[in-house]
Amino acid sequence: MFEFITLPPEVTHAFAIVLVIASFFTSALTSAMGLGGGVAMLAIMAAGLPVSSVLPAHGIVQMGSNLGRTVIQRQYVIWPLVLWFSIGSVIGIALGSPVAAYIPERGAKLLLAVFILWAVFGKKPPPSPPGKPYLIAGGALTSFATMIVGATGPLVAALLAAIGLTKQRLVATHATCLSIQHGLKILAFGVLGFAYAQWAFLLACMIASGVLGTYAGTRLLDNMPERYFRLGFRITMALLCAQMLWQALAP
């Protein structure tokens, strides 16, 4: 009767429950603050899964979570930004797939953390509409990076935050860009041979839980004053960068 309820051999029933619950809370975090959930989910998955399974499975969960956020917040998405970012993403995934395994993870995380800190806290000119080259280059860079470190949501958020988007537009456009980026990554890992079929039930449960978390986080975002969102966004960014720097520099 329950033959369809199967788990990958490397996932215990207890850890599967942990992952489903974590998907709710990490999706709520990202919906409310614009980022953070993807990195947190990656850390949780890495604690109980082999490295070869983490990035492909994480990509599907994050695509589901971001798609849910895109649908719920679709009225705030800035589609021209998404279009040019997507063109760059195709380039980045195509370049990143064959060479990702040869780039040291620590070095990549160090560069990402430094760039994010500059993008969020560095002195920059007043916000202005971005040009196409900026968005294409940003899509290519972050998509290349996602094949190495997995959760590049903070980097995409930093690129979009530098434009000066308001809270709803930032969160919604960020979610749409990541939906496309994770979708391309999923295709790339499928071509490389990852067996998604045996993960279907667990990932479906995590995506459903994530959609519920997205709804809860969106309600919080809508009622949050802009200045508190900006403060929380910067604090969250700083904490995530501190984590990446620690992972890159710790012995």
Residue pairs with C-beta under 8 A, 6 or more apart in sequence:
4 201
5 201
6 198
6 201
7 13
7 16
7 198
7 201
7 202
8 53
8 198
8 199
8 202
9 198
10 49
10 50
10 53
11 19
11 48
11 49
11 202
12 48
15 48
16 202
16 205
18 44
18 48
19 44
19 45
19 202
19 206
20 202
20 205
20 206
20 209
21 209
22 40
22 41
22 44
23 41
23 61
23 65
23 206
23 207
23 209
23 210
23 213
24 209
24 210
24 212
24 213
24 216
25 37
25 213
26 36
26 37
26 38
26 40
26 41
26 44
26 65
26 210
26 213
27 37
27 65
27 68
27 69
27 209
27 210
27 211
27 212
27 213
27 214
27 217
28 37
28 213
28 214
28 216
28 217
28 220
29 36
29 37
29 40
29 213
29 217
30 36
30 37
30 38
30 65
30 69
30 153
30 171
30 175
30 214
30 217
31 37
31 69
31 72
31 171
31 213
31 214
31 215
31 216
31 217
31 218
31 220
31 221
32 217
32 218
32 220
32 221
32 224
33 217
33 221
33 229
33 232
33 233
33 236
34 157
34 167
34 170
34 171
34 174
34 229
34 233
34 236
35 153
35 154
35 157
35 174
35 233
35 236
35 237
35 240
36 153
36 154
36 236
36 240
37 65
37 153
37 213
38 58
38 62
38 65
38 150
38 151
38 153
38 178
39 151
39 153
39 154
39 240
39 243
41 58
41 61
41 62
41 151
42 54
42 58
42 150
42 151
43 243
45 54
45 57
45 58
46 54
49 57
53 194
54 150
55 147
55 150
55 185
55 189
56 185
56 186
56 189
56 190
56 194
56 196
57 199
57 203
58 150
58 151
59 146
59 150
59 182
59 185
59 186
59 189
60 182
60 186
60 196
60 199
60 203
60 207
61 203
61 206
61 207
61 210
62 151
62 153
62 178
62 182
63 178
63 179
63 182
63 183
63 186
64 203
64 206
64 207
64 210
64 211
65 207
65 210
65 211
65 213
65 214
66 175
66 176
66 178
66 179
66 182
67 175
67 179
68 207
68 210
68 211
68 214
68 215
69 171
69 172
69 175
69 214
69 218
70 77
70 172
70 175
70 176
70 179
72 214
72 215
72 218
73 168
73 171
73 172
73 175
73 218
74 172
75 172
76 168
76 169
76 171
76 172
76 173
77 169
77 172
77 173
77 175
77 176
78 165
78 169
78 172
78 173
79 176
81 130
81 135
81 160
81 163
81 173
81 177
82 173
82 176
82 177
82 180
84 132
84 135
84 136
84 139
85 135
85 136
85 138
85 139
85 177
85 180
86 139
86 177
86 180
87 136
87 139
88 135
88 136
88 137
88 138
88 139
88 140
88 141
88 143
89 139
89 140
89 142
89 143
89 177
89 180
89 181
89 184
90 139
90 143
90 184
91 136
91 139
91 140
91 143
92 139
92 140
92 141
92 142
92 143
92 144
92 145
92 146
92 147
93 143
93 144
93 146
93 147
93 181
93 184
93 185
93 187
93 188
95 140
95 144
96 143
96 144
96 145
96 146
96 147
96 148
96 188
97 147
97 188
97 191
97 192
100 147
100 148
103 148
105 148
105 149
106 247
106 248
106 249
107 248
108 145
108 148
108 149
109 149
109 244
109 245
109 247
109 248
110 244
110 245
110 248
110 249
112 145
112 149
112 152
112 154
112 155
112 244
113 241
113 244
113 245
113 248
115 155
115 158
116 154
116 155
116 158
116 237
116 240
116 241
116 244
117 237
117 238
117 241
119 158
119 159
119 161
119 162
120 158
120 161
120 233
120 234
120 237
120 238
121 234
121 238
124 162
126 164
127 162
127 163
127 164
128 163
128 164
129 163
130 163
138 156
138 159
139 177
139 181
141 155
142 152
142 155
142 156
142 159
142 181
143 152
143 181
143 184
143 185
145 152
145 155
146 152
146 181
146 182
146 185
147 185
147 188
152 181
153 174
153 178
154 237
154 240
154 241
156 174
156 177
156 178
156 181
157 170
157 174
157 233
157 237
158 237
160 170
160 173
160 174
160 177
161 170
161 233
165 173
166 226
167 221
167 224
167 226
167 229
167 230
168 221
168 222
171 221
186 196
190 196
196 203
221 229
224 232
